[in-house]
């Protein structure tokens, strides 16, 4: 079958809306305002779990003493107290204080880690957009689609992978300690507690490190998924540009109106000119000088080709002297904008022209 050859390449994105372009900074910023960011929910818990067991390894003795103190006070001191409101209040305060001393380092560390990890991923962001009630969130059809979507399959795979990896790590650690496990019945209670604590800390640290590695991979995947979901078609980019910069058609009309208003003002000021310097046909520049109001001669109108012809016609109508000076007319047209004063390097040439004009008019300035 013979393929159809086009004289000019056609981008089918403009017809099918396929989203293949990277998201623009505005699209990313708009998504961020809605709370849509590339973030792994697994990273903070993984780091917090690992840090907790490291903390347990360093402060385990202190925590154990705290629990022993609570048990001792409960079984020795409080049991002999007379039960009344005052004693109960004192007992609750003392036990609460001891529990806070044990739990506070863990809670404080978890809070700081969660804050630092989330800030490292998305920076400072506060928005209530995800908390707003939206009807599509309770749509059963969309819910069913999400349930069987690729994202759900990925989440299921992640959960199975974490469980499997945890079981494998636990198996190897317990297998390594199988001989000591067989001897626990012959050891004292203190030795059993120490052995159990060491193995639990080791298990927690290894599982935490494993979850941290999986969380890093999940973060990379979340960034990829976020960028993929924000992809835009070329038509989307054009529409966004039009929204930000404004419709080119409207902008062109505004510029056209501005030029028309500026031209009208220029033509209204033209009768005030002292002289018109021409090329003679291509350029025309109107000069005005008032010693009382101006420190130097000023260009009040200029034009090229058709506009230069109109300037000369208005000058003729108002009996304004027109002088031909090709180099000066071109220099003034190219270097001086309307409303600007003559630059210093053109003072002498313009002064000679004005002096000649004033002489013809019989003026003394």
C-alpha positions as CSV (number, residue, x, y, z in Angstrom):
1,X,0.0,0.0,0.0
2,X,1.4,3.4,-1.0
3,X,1.9,5.8,1.9
4,X,0.6,9.3,1.5
5,X,3.4,11.9,1.5
6,X,2.6,15.4,2.8
7,X,4.3,18.5,1.5
8,X,4.6,19.8,5.1
9,X,4.8,17.7,8.3
10,X,1.7,17.6,10.4
11,X,1.8,17.2,14.2
12,X,-1.2,15.0,15.1
13,X,-1.0,16.2,18.7
14,X,-3.1,19.2,17.7
15,X,-5.9,16.7,16.7
16,X,-5.8,13.9,19.2
17,X,-4.6,15.9,22.3
18,X,-2.0,13.3,23.2
19,X,-0.1,14.5,26.3
20,X,3.6,14.1,25.6
21,X,5.0,17.4,26.7
22,X,6.6,18.2,30.1
23,X,4.5,20.2,32.4
24,X,5.2,24.0,32.4
25,X,6.3,25.8,35.6
26,X,2.8,27.3,35.8
27,X,1.1,23.9,35.6
28,X,3.4,22.6,38.3
29,X,2.8,25.6,40.5
30,X,-1.0,25.3,40.1
31,X,-0.8,21.6,41.0
32,X,1.3,22.5,44.1
33,X,-1.4,25.0,45.3
34,X,-3.9,22.1,45.1
35,X,-1.6,19.9,47.3
36,X,-0.5,17.8,44.3
37,X,3.3,17.2,44.8
38,X,5.8,14.4,44.2
39,X,6.0,12.8,47.6
40,X,6.6,9.3,49.0
41,X,4.4,8.4,52.0
42,X,6.9,5.6,52.8
43,X,10.0,7.6,53.4
44,X,9.2,9.3,56.7
45,X,7.9,6.1,58.4
46,X,11.0,4.1,57.2
47,X,13.5,6.7,58.5
48,X,11.4,7.1,61.8
49,X,11.4,3.3,62.3
50,X,15.2,3.0,61.8
51,X,15.9,6.0,64.0
52,X,13.6,4.6,66.7
53,X,15.6,1.4,67.0
54,X,18.9,3.3,67.0
55,X,17.5,5.4,69.8
56,X,16.3,2.2,71.5
57,X,19.9,0.8,71.2
58,X,21.3,3.9,72.8
59,X,18.7,4.6,75.4
60,X,17.4,1.1,76.0
61,X,18.9,0.9,79.5
62,X,17.4,4.3,80.5
63,X,13.9,3.2,79.2
64,X,14.2,-0.1,81.0
65,X,15.0,1.6,84.3
66,X,12.0,3.8,83.8
67,X,9.7,0.9,83.3
68,X,11.2,-0.9,86.3
69,X,10.6,2.2,88.4
70,X,7.0,2.4,87.4
71,X,6.5,-1.3,88.2
72,X,8.3,-0.9,91.5
73,X,6.2,2.0,92.6
74,X,3.1,0.2,91.5
75,X,3.8,-3.0,93.4
76,X,5.6,-1.6,96.5
77,X,4.7,2.0,97.2
78,X,1.2,2.5,95.8
79,X,-0.2,-0.8,97.0
80,X,0.1,0.4,100.6
81,X,-1.7,3.7,100.1
82,X,-5.2,4.3,101.2
83,X,-7.4,4.7,98.2
84,X,-8.8,8.3,98.1
85,X,-9.1,11.2,95.6
86,X,-5.9,12.9,96.8
87,X,-3.7,9.7,96.7
88,X,-5.2,8.7,93.3
89,X,-4.3,12.2,91.9
90,X,-0.8,12.0,93.2
91,X,-0.3,8.4,91.8
92,X,-1.6,9.4,88.3
93,X,0.7,12.5,88.2
94,X,3.8,10.5,89.2
95,X,3.2,7.7,86.8
96,X,2.3,10.1,84.0
97,X,5.6,12.0,84.6
98,X,7.6,8.7,84.5
99,X,5.8,7.6,81.3
100,X,6.4,11.0,79.6
101,X,10.1,10.7,80.4
102,X,10.2,7.4,78.6
103,X,8.0,8.2,75.6
104,X,9.0,11.9,75.0
105,X,12.4,11.1,73.2
106,X,10.6,8.7,70.9
107,X,7.7,11.1,70.1
108,X,10.0,14.1,69.7
109,X,12.3,12.2,67.3
110,X,9.4,10.9,65.3
111,X,8.0,14.4,65.0
112,X,11.3,16.0,63.9
113,X,12.0,13.2,61.4
114,X,8.5,13.5,59.8
115,X,8.8,17.3,59.6
116,X,12.3,17.2,58.1
117,X,11.6,14.4,55.6
118,X,8.4,16.1,54.3
119,X,10.1,19.5,54.1
120,X,13.0,17.9,52.1
121,X,10.5,16.4,49.7
122,X,8.1,19.2,49.0
123,X,9.4,22.3,50.9
124,X,7.0,24.5,52.9
125,X,3.5,23.9,51.7
126,X,0.2,24.6,53.5
127,X,-3.1,24.1,51.6
128,X,-6.6,23.0,52.6
129,X,-7.5,22.0,49.0
130,X,-7.2,18.2,49.6
131,X,-9.5,18.4,52.6
132,X,-12.4,20.0,50.6
133,X,-15.5,17.9,50.1
134,X,-15.7,16.8,46.4
135,X,-18.5,14.6,45.0
136,X,-16.2,12.8,42.6
137,X,-14.4,11.3,45.7
138,X,-17.5,9.3,46.6
139,X,-18.3,8.4,43.0
140,X,-18.6,4.5,43.0
141,X,-17.6,4.3,39.3
142,X,-14.5,6.3,39.7
143,X,-13.7,4.4,42.9
144,X,-14.0,1.1,41.1
145,X,-11.7,2.4,38.3
146,X,-9.1,3.5,41.0
147,X,-9.4,0.0,42.6
148,X,-8.3,-1.7,39.4
149,X,-6.0,1.0,38.2
150,X,-2.2,0.6,37.6
151,X,-1.6,2.7,40.7
152,X,-3.6,0.3,42.9
153,X,-1.6,-2.6,41.4
154,X,1.7,-0.8,42.2
155,X,0.5,-0.1,45.8
156,X,-0.4,-3.8,46.2
157,X,3.0,-4.9,44.8
158,X,4.7,-2.5,47.2
159,X,2.8,-3.9,50.2
160,X,3.6,-7.5,49.3
161,X,7.2,-6.6,48.7
162,X,7.6,-4.9,52.1
163,X,5.9,-7.9,53.9
164,X,8.0,-10.4,52.0
165,X,11.3,-8.5,52.6
166,X,10.4,-8.1,56.3
167,X,9.7,-11.8,56.7
168,X,13.0,-12.7,54.9
169,X,15.0,-10.4,57.1
170,X,13.3,-11.8,60.3
171,X,14.0,-15.4,59.1
172,X,17.7,-14.8,58.6
173,X,18.1,-13.0,61.9
174,X,16.2,-15.7,63.8
175,X,18.1,-18.5,62.0
176,X,21.4,-16.9,62.9
177,X,20.3,-16.9,66.6
178,X,18.7,-20.4,66.6
179,X,21.3,-21.9,68.9
180,X,20.8,-19.2,71.6
181,X,17.0,-19.5,71.2
182,X,17.3,-23.2,72.2
183,X,19.2,-22.3,75.3
184,X,16.8,-19.6,76.6
185,X,15.0,-22.0,79.0
186,X,18.3,-22.4,80.9
187,X,19.0,-18.7,81.2
188,X,17.9,-16.2,83.9
189,X,15.1,-13.8,83.3
190,X,17.5,-10.8,83.0
191,X,19.6,-12.6,80.4
192,X,16.5,-13.5,78.4
193,X,15.3,-9.9,78.4
194,X,18.8,-8.7,77.3
195,X,19.0,-11.3,74.5
196,X,15.4,-10.5,73.3
197,X,16.1,-6.8,73.4
198,X,19.3,-7.1,71.3
199,X,17.6,-9.3,68.7
200,X,14.5,-7.0,68.5
201,X,16.8,-4.0,68.0
202,X,18.8,-5.8,65.3
203,X,15.7,-6.9,63.6
204,X,14.2,-3.4,63.7
205,X,17.3,-1.7,62.3
206,X,17.7,-4.1,59.4
207,X,14.0,-3.9,58.5
208,X,14.1,-0.1,58.9
209,X,17.1,0.1,56.5
210,X,15.4,-2.2,54.0
211,X,12.2,-0.1,54.1
212,X,14.4,3.0,53.7
213,X,15.8,1.6,50.4
214,X,12.3,0.7,49.2
215,X,11.1,4.2,50.2
216,X,13.9,5.8,48.1
217,X,12.7,3.7,45.1
218,X,9.1,4.6,45.8
219,X,10.1,8.3,45.9
220,X,11.7,8.0,42.5
221,X,8.6,6.3,41.2
222,X,6.3,9.0,42.7
223,X,8.3,11.7,40.9
224,X,8.0,9.8,37.6
225,X,4.2,9.3,38.2
226,X,3.7,12.9,39.2
227,X,5.5,14.2,36.1
228,X,3.6,11.7,33.9
229,X,0.2,12.8,35.3
230,X,1.0,16.5,34.7
231,X,2.1,16.0,31.1
232,X,0.5,18.4,28.6
233,X,-0.4,18.3,25.0
234,X,0.9,21.0,22.7
235,X,-2.6,22.5,22.6
236,X,-2.6,22.7,26.4
237,X,0.6,24.6,26.3
238,X,-0.8,27.0,23.6
239,X,-4.0,27.5,25.7
240,X,-1.9,28.2,28.8
241,X,0.3,30.6,27.0
242,X,-2.8,32.3,25.7
243,X,-4.2,32.5,29.2
244,X,-1.1,33.9,30.7
245,X,0.0,36.3,27.9
246,X,-3.4,37.0,26.6
247,X,-5.1,36.2,23.3
248,X,-2.7,37.3,20.5
249,X,-5.6,38.6,18.4
250,X,-6.8,40.8,21.3
251,X,-3.3,42.0,22.1
252,X,-2.8,42.9,18.4
253,X,-6.0,44.9,18.5
254,X,-4.9,46.7,21.7
255,X,-1.5,47.5,20.1
256,X,-3.3,48.7,17.0
257,X,-5.6,51.0,19.0
258,X,-2.6,52.3,21.0
259,X,-0.8,53.1,17.8
260,X,-3.9,54.8,16.4
261,X,-4.2,56.9,19.6
262,X,-0.5,57.8,19.5
263,X,-0.8,58.8,15.8
264,X,-3.8,60.9,16.5
265,X,-2.0,62.7,19.4
266,X,1.0,63.2,17.1
267,X,-1.0,64.7,14.4
268,X,-2.7,67.0,16.9
269,X,0.7,68.3,18.1
270,X,2.1,68.7,14.6
271,X,0.8,72.2,14.0
272,X,2.9,73.4,16.9
273,X,6.1,72.4,15.1
274,X,8.7,75.0,14.1
275,X,10.1,73.1,11.1
276,X,9.7,69.8,9.3
277,X,13.0,68.1,8.2
278,X,12.5,65.7,5.3
279,X,14.5,63.1,3.3
280,X,12.6,64.4,1.1
281,X,10.1,61.5,0.4
282,X,11.0,58.7,2.8
283,X,11.3,60.4,6.2
284,X,9.8,63.5,7.9
285,X,10.6,64.7,11.4
286,X,8.8,67.6,13.1
287,X,10.9,69.8,15.5
288,X,9.6,72.2,18.1
289,X,11.6,74.5,20.4
290,X,10.3,76.8,23.1
291,X,13.0,78.5,25.0
292,X,10.7,79.1,28.0
293,X,9.6,75.5,28.4
294,X,12.4,73.4,26.8
295,X,16.1,73.0,27.5
296,X,16.6,71.6,23.9
297,X,14.6,71.2,20.7
298,X,12.2,68.3,20.8
299,X,10.8,65.8,18.2
300,X,7.0,66.1,18.3
301,X,6.2,63.9,15.3
302,X,8.0,61.6,12.8
303,X,7.0,59.2,10.1
304,X,8.2,57.2,7.2
305,X,6.8,56.8,3.6
306,X,3.0,57.3,3.8
307,X,3.1,58.8,7.3
308,X,5.9,61.2,6.1
309,X,3.6,62.3,3.3
310,X,0.8,63.0,5.7
311,X,3.1,65.0,7.9
312,X,4.2,67.1,4.9
313,X,0.5,67.7,3.9
314,X,-0.4,68.9,7.4
315,X,2.7,71.1,7.5
316,X,1.7,72.6,4.2
317,X,-1.8,73.2,5.5
318,X,-0.6,75.0,8.6
319,X,2.2,76.8,6.7
320,X,5.0,75.1,8.6
321,X,8.4,75.4,6.9
322,X,9.7,72.1,5.4
323,X,13.4,71.7,4.8
324,X,15.2,68.9,3.0
325,X,18.2,67.5,4.8
326,X,18.6,63.8,4.1
327,X,21.4,62.9,6.7
328,X,19.8,64.9,9.5
329,X,16.2,63.6,8.7
330,X,17.5,60.0,8.8
331,X,19.6,60.5,11.9
332,X,16.6,62.1,13.8
333,X,14.2,59.4,12.7
334,X,16.5,56.6,13.8
335,X,17.9,58.1,17.0
336,X,15.1,60.2,18.6
337,X,11.7,59.0,19.7
338,X,8.6,61.2,19.7
339,X,8.7,63.4,22.8
340,X,12.4,63.1,23.3
341,X,14.9,66.0,23.1
342,X,17.6,66.2,20.4
343,X,20.8,64.4,21.4
344,X,23.9,66.5,21.9
345,X,25.7,65.3,18.8
346,X,22.8,66.7,16.6
347,X,22.5,70.0,18.4
348,X,24.6,72.0,15.9
349,X,22.8,70.7,12.8
350,X,19.3,71.3,14.3
351,X,20.3,74.7,15.6
352,X,21.5,75.8,12.1
353,X,18.1,74.7,10.7
354,X,16.1,76.5,13.4
355,X,18.2,79.6,12.9
356,X,17.5,79.6,9.2
357,X,13.8,79.1,9.9
358,X,13.6,81.9,12.4
359,X,15.4,84.2,10.0
360,X,12.8,83.4,7.3
361,X,10.0,84.1,9.7
362,X,11.6,87.2,11.1
363,X,11.7,85.8,14.6
364,X,14.5,86.5,17.1
365,X,15.0,83.7,19.6
